Amino acid sequence: MMYISGNKERCVQIAAYMIENNATVRSAAKKFGISKSTVHKDVTQTLRQINKPLYFEVKKVLETNKRERHIRGGEATRKKYSAMSGKDTGNTSGRSQSQAQ
């Protein structure tokens, strides 16, 4: 038996938020004050049962985020090390300064 959340309205609200803001599961979880697991289950399993058209829209957002996650991860790492060194290199190519030259 598939798990169906007791809060169907929350599923629709989360999906609408993710579609309108092109939001990640992580940002939606933070916005709604719930875990990433709950967001993912709500917008995949539960939403599919209660609102298929909305499910397919949010699925597009999830797929886009999955394709782009390596870019966001690289940016986060660059910002982390820039903050640690106290300077921003401005290099967004993913290569070190010596490789970029």
N, C-alpha and C positions, 0 to 999 in steps of 0.2 A: 504494500500500500504506500502511495506517495504522500509525503508530508505536505499538508496544506495549512498555511499560517492562519491563525484566528483573525488576523488583522488584514483583511483583503484591501481595505481602503489604503493602508500604509503601502502596500505593494504598488498601487496605482500612483500614489503620491511620489514614491521613490522613482518609479519609471518616468513620470512626467518631469521630475527634477533632472534626471540623468539625460533625457532627450533635450530639454530646453537648454541645459548648460554644458552639454557634451561632457558630462561628469564621469569620473572614474568611480569604481566601486568604493575605493578608499575615501574619496571626498564625499560621496553620498552617505557612507557610514558615519563619517564625522558630522555631517549636517544633521542627520536624523538621530544621532546618539545611540547607534546600534552597531553591532559587529559587522565586519566585512562578510563573514559567512552568512549572516542573516540577510544582508542586502543581496548577496549573490543568489541565495536560495529563493528570496522573494521575487526577484526579477527574472529568474530562469524557470524554476519549477512552478511556483505558485501563480505567477502572472500568466504563464502559458495556459494554465487551467481556467483562469477567470477572464482573460482579455487577450485573445490571440493577436489581434492587430497591434495592440500596444506592445506585446511581447516581441513581435518581429521588429518594431522600431527600436526598442531598447537593445535588441540583439545586434543591430547594426552598430550602435554606439559601443557595445562591449567588444565587438570584432575590431572596430577602428582602434580602440584603446589597446587591445592586445597587439595589434600590428605596430603601434607607436610606442609601446612601453620601453623598448630599448633606448629610444631617444630621450624620454623623460629620465630614465635611469642615468644615462650619460650626463645629462645636464645637472642632475642632482649631485653626482660625483664631482663634476667640475666646480660647482658652487661650494661644495664642502671643502675642497682643497684650496680654492681661492680664498675662502674665509680663513682657513688655517694659516695661509701664507700672508694674509693681509693685503692681497692684491688680486685684481681680476685681470687675467691675461687676455680676455676677449677672444680667445681661440675657441671656436665652437666646432672645429672640424673633427675633434676627437683625437687629434694627433698632438704629440708634445711639441713644444716650441722648436726643438732641434729638428724634428721630422718635418715641420711645416715649412722650413726654409730651404 
